[in-house]
Structures are given as structure tokens and as C-alpha cells.
């Protein structure tokens, strides 16, 4: 069985990130490198397009609260969409919001330098989905018992 280089594995969000993710900042276009000469000539920056899907790429920095290594806790997620994805949750702190990703894929990669290499993943998503915790109102035993009594 051969798996080609760059294969993207579909994965459920809860499986990859059991404690969820926190979006830090905003979603921004993933632009191609622009040289000093291009900037001086006034050429506009071009947004990257995914070779596999043909969709435009957007980048966002996220933090995984389940990661124990602080250097690996924050990373970029690439969104593949025709229009800029908009988070469905409100901010918990200024510039930070809990999120869940829709259409999540993981691509295995080798990261690190020299002798200190480790297994890493490039995560891509198609957008945001409403988190289960924000979609349902919080309920507790006293609320449920009061409703049954009524």
C-alpha cells in the first residue's frame, strides 16, 4: 500500500483537538511572497491558491490548550475557501475566541532542525462550525428538576 507524499487525511475535530482550539487574532489572506522589487513597482500581492482544491488559502494562528510543549502549542491553520471564513463564536478575551473547525484534514510532516526533528502536521479546514458548547444553553440538575415539576 503506497500513500503519496502530501496526502491529506480527513480527521474529526474532537479527535484531533479534544480540548478544542483558541483562535488568536483574525483570519487573513495567505499571500505569496512579494519581493522588494515587486513592492517597489507597486504590484499587488497575490493570494495563494491550493493546488489540490483550487480554493483560495487563508491563514489563522490557533493555540491548542491540550499541547504540553509550549513551543508547539500555537501554530497556523490554513483555510481553503472562496471567501474569508468568519468565526461563529464570540471572544472570550480580547483577540481570543474558542473555535471548532469544519472539514478538517491533517497532512503529516517532519518538523524541527538538525538532530531535533519530530512528527508534525499541517492542518487545513474549510471553515468554522458553531461549537456544541455555544449552541446549547447550559443546563444543570436544578433547572431540569424545576422543569419536570412544572
Secondary structure, DSSP 4 states (H G I P E B T S, - for coil): ----TT--EE--HHHH-TT-EEEEEEEEE-BPP--HHHHHTTPPPPBPB-TTT-PBEEEEEEE-TT-SSHHHHEEEEEEE-SS----SS--SBTTEEEEEEES-EEEEEEEEETTEEEEEEEEEESEEE--HHHHS----HHHHHHHHH-
